[in-house]
Amino acid sequence: MDDLYDEFGNFIGDAVDSDEEGSQQEDAAANAYVDMDEDEAGMEDSNDMQLMEVDDEGPSNAVILHEDKQYYPSAEQVYGKDVETMVEEEDAQPLSEPIIAPIKVKKFNVEEADLPKTHFSREFMMDLMSFPDQVRNVALVGHLHHGKTSIMDMLVLETHELEAKAQGPKGQQLRYTDTHILERDRGITIKSAPMSLVLQSSKSKSHLINIIDTPGHVNFVDEVASSIRLADGIVLVVDVVEGVMINTEQIIKYAVTENVPMTLVLNKVDRLILELKLPPKDAYFKLKHTVEEVNTIIDSAAPGRSEALRLSPEKGNVCFASASMGWCFTLETFAKMYADSFPGVNISEFSRRLWGDIFYSPTNRKFTRKAVEQGANRSFVHFVLEPLYKLYAHTIGESPERLKRTLGSLGITLKPTQYRADAKVLLKLVCEQFFGTATGFVDMVVGHIPSPVEGAAAKIEHTYTGPLDTDLAKSMLSCDADGPLVIQVAKLYHTSDAKDFFSFGRVISGTVKPGVQVRVLGEGYTLDDEEDMAVATISDCWVNETRYRIPTSGVPAGSWVLLGGVDNSIVKSATIVAQKMDDDAYIFKPVKHFTESVFKVAVEPVNPSELPKMLDGLRRINKSYPLVVTKVEESGEHVILGTGEMYMDCVLHDLRKLFSEMDIKVSDPVTRFCETVVETSAIKCYALTPNKKNKITMVAEPLDPGIAEDIESGKVSIKWPVRKVGKFFEENYGWDLLASRSIWAFGPDEMGPNILQDDTLPSEVDKKLLNTVRDSIRQGFSWGTREGPLCEEPIRNTKFKLMDVTLDPSPIYRGGGQIIPTARRACYSSFLMASPRLMEPVYTCSMTGPADSVSSLYTLLAKRRGHVLSDTHIAGTPLYHVKGLIPVLDSFGFETDIRIHTQGQAFCSLVFDRWSIVPGDPLDKEVKLRPLEPAGAMAMARDLVLKTRRRKGLNEEVSVAKFLEGELRGVIESSGLLDG
């Protein structure tokens, strides 16, 4: 066999066929088997026998192809059958996104995990709802940092058993009603927050008090207006040190115009003791001065009714409090504390003598109108302030041992460790035991704010648009829980994941229950136009407690309710009625706000493909903020309008983080403008319809000062009878009888600051024929005043007089399509011939700070086209209050500037005040505007008009010739009226 291979091991023998080779190998194997030992052969034999046996459960001996072999276990074998597994191509998703994204639980609100324990039974609270005379609906209002949320905390701690971690770190404010993440970060209230609490009066009678805590920042007054709409009365909270601030002032005026009863809480009384260190006598004058400040504003807002609305401690509608220390009292509840210690004291008689110029003589123990003896004090100082001062002085100044004896004599017992606590904590513990619960607050609310039954008439007469003689109206006026269902929704709150909204409203009539099908009537709903109506099913009913919700089987008339499932068609406010009713359904008026949205920014997504996502976010923003306006300009840019910088900052935060989760680009802030005229039209301007068969002639002229404000505030309404409207203009503005009775419309809407007047004579114009096109002319006027000719901004303070109308006798030739655009052109041409001007919004600037910060305000306002109106010293404090005016266009970053220049000592509030004419002629073509240079004083109007037109994608040239008829244009050009 060796000769078959060479020395290198290569085969050199003869070639053998494969079959022969196989047989040779088999022969070799057989020979090898013979050579083995017999034992080994036996073993091999037995193994062979085992292999021959069929194994049903064992592995199959079938041939497995290479591609079918399983080298690794499948995903199902690894993770089990319950887990969904996906196999995706490598490039199907960007690397920045995981193939299976983790489930994110978005939570933007602070919420209680479970229903917290309360000192009252929730079943009892639900039962109280069925007795509307025991219910009070209250809005807690006031200026920023005057203590509204602290009062809510005081009431929450009185009624709830909160765990230590829920109360937060010791010494820090609880802020129970601030649930939005921005509210926690900024330390201010942004959204109104309702709570329903069962509270006891000084007579130990339980009442259901529905309280809504509102923001105090001037930018968020839209929340205040929405809250006041649902309440029967307000509790005005004023910091006694700062006194009446700008927001307090505008809230008082708004409450008077809305005919809402008012009560007052003088908060932070302890600041007079601890910070200002005023003697008790001076503290009394400071308190009295603050009450009189409030009454002065009420007097100016309601000259004839001021005595009935007057606030005074002896009436019982003023309460003294220190919410941070957990106490409040009225004169009556303080007198009751004396009566508890000295039986026989007549509480009502004693409390009447505790305010005003009534002196107490300790020697003969009598009350007199004049100080009889040397050093006699007013009764309020002697009986209220001096004990209060002593309580504070002993608690802060004495050693624990002496303090224990002093407090023991007052019946106050503390734990030994509490005597060594921080001064603020110790004071709070002592005051809470000394004053007890907030019975004074409850007494004031129950005594001076009407129940839903008593307040229904005033509320419905002021806000309901329908007739008051139907069965439905009678049911609402009597607050009937068995009547037809009517709910007024004034606010939408987003869910904790910000995907949906709950509707918050007041049940006016009937009882609302889950699962009921209802009609949701929007703000634009009328019996003639039922487009703004949707049918929905109420999925849930809750009692809203801010941080938690109590599910309920039904809420009767007179109480507030939080509804689920009906928000889809609601934008700002709505009226919800039963699906089937005997009477026609009318809506409640939309909430009237006491400011305007003039602060404007444009937004766009960084990634253009995310535009639908941003639009969805803008829709939700529109629902969440009552006064925000979102719209699309002609140029395609998406615009957001708000009240100020803080407001816009919160809106954009919510758009980015809550509702859209995307990056957006924001333009530099700008402002809204208005257009007006300062003279009467130079000539009568006419416009022909496209078919040349009708002719409308108009003249534009400025309105008398004050008319626009009267229309907007609702002092006069176009819905009034003609004689009543005529009488108003005759008496207040000296119009003649014919002119005052020929007012056709206010524009662009029912409360618009423009007037359309029919000045045609019956001898010249066929009045019957004219009345057939009255609605079309009115629509053209409305369209024209909504978008003026200068830069498509609303027209303001202008009267359009219809001088002559020539109409074709055939109705087919004078339809809306012919008349409406022609009326608009007549408005535009007459407007441009009457010296048009641009108007810009102006903020009132209100600043509080020390004396050395006043000069900074003068300097900064002068730099920004503003000026100071007054600077006054706040009585009894080292602070000054400065008022000024600043154009909105120059106000961006002003608050930050103030803080920088005064090292943060001064605080500034900016509130929309008025519309002011921009200097210069916007149509003056001789004005030369140079790029990158600020326009001069008289060139500003021209500059702003051109820039606004560019931004909106309009043609830069504003020409009256575009709106004039050819023949009229020729006449005017030849006369030289159009030159320049």
Secondary structure, DSSP 8 states (H G I E B T S, - for coil): -GGGB-TT--B-S----HHHHHHHHHHHHHHHHHHS-HHHHHHHHHHHHHHHS--SSS---S---GGG---S--HHHHH-TTS------TTSS-TTS-SS--------B---SS--EESS-HHHHHHHHT-GGGEEEEEEEESTTSSHHHHHHHHHHHHEE--HHHH-STTS---TT--BHHHHHHTS--S-EEEEEEEE-TTS-EEEEEEEE---SGGGHHHHHHHHHH-SEEEEEEETTT-S-HHHHHHHHHHHHTT--EEEEEE-THHHHHTS---HHHHHHHHHHHHHHHHHHHHHH-TTTHHHH---GGGT-EEEEEGGGTEEE-HHHHHHHHHHHSTT--HHHHHHTSSSS-EEETTTTEEESS--STT-EEHHIIIIIHHHHHHHHHHHHS-HHHHHHHHHHTT----GGGGGS-HHHHHHHHHHHHH-SSHHHHHHHHHHS--HHHHHHHHHHHHB-S-SSSHHHHHHHTT-TTS--EEEEEEEEE-TTSSSEEEEEEEEESEE-TT-EEEEE-TT--SS---SEEEEE--EEEEE-SS-EEE-S-EETTSEEEEES--TT-SS-EEEEESS-SS----B-----SS---EEEEEEESSGGGHHHHHHHHHHHHHHSTT-EEEE-TTS-EEEEESSHHHHHHHHHIIIIIIS-S-EEE---EE--EEEESS--SS-EEEE-TTSS-EEEEEEEE--TTHHHHHHHTSS-TTS-HHHHHHHHHHHH---HHHHH-EEEEESSTT-SEEEEE---TTTS-HHHHHHTHHHHHHHHHHHHHS-TTTS--B-SEEEEEEEEE--SSGGGG-HHHHHHHHHHHHHHHHHTS-EEEEEEEEEEEEEEEGGGHHHHHHHHHHTT-EEEEEEE-TTSSEEEEEEEEEGGG-TTHHHHHHHHTTT--EEEEEEEEEEE-SS-TT-TT----TTS---GGGHHHHHHHHHHHHTT--S---GGGGS-HHHHHHHHHHTTT--
